[in-house]
């Protein structure tokens, strides 16, 4: 018989804990380094993307808010879409040269990686 009481939750399986939210304890602190101290790799890849080329920028040591602003700026200047995934920025299309130029103007140490 279903009840409307929200505190009456039934769990079939729970691996850890007793229902307390431990996400702040599990979150890793990210160290915000200035752009001059970050070594970024820029490469174009098609792996796992159904043949579509994307430019991946990795090596960031910044907070997600900073990266979100950078993604927005890169998407605008490249005139294409993009996203932020696991501290890596993905920009649709092959824009290696343009992105390296933009990042060096912003003070980052960026170089093209791969073929």
Buried (B, 14 or more C-beta within 10 A) or exposed (E): EEEEEEEEEEEEEEEEEEEEEEEEEEEEEBEEEEBEEBEBBBBBBEEEEEEEEBBBBBBBBBEEEBBEEBBEEBBEBBEBEBEBEEBBBBBBBBBBEBBBEBBBEEEBEBBBBEE
